[in-house]
Amino acid sequence: MFAPEFKRETVALFESSGRPLAHIAAEVGIMPWMLRAWRRSIRSGPLWKCRLMAITRGASDRKAWASLPTRSCWAT
């Protein structure tokens, strides 16, 4: 089992890198289907819109993305 932080950071790495999903999965030692599932799970969560807005406003690196709130959202 992987920690939620690891999952979020891995998805953030994929989203910000521009590299193929299979390359990111191999780099962190997981199967590509796992990264796809984690991405789908994160994107279906209620805070995806907030995170997406933050990414488009400049928080595109994985550390900044992973540090965004996980329980609340700020007004835009």
Secondary structure, 3 states (H helix, E strand, C coil): CCCHHHHHHHHHHHHHHCCCHHHHHHHHCCCHHHHHHHHHHHHHCCCHHHHHHHHHCCCCCHHHHHCCCCCCCCCC
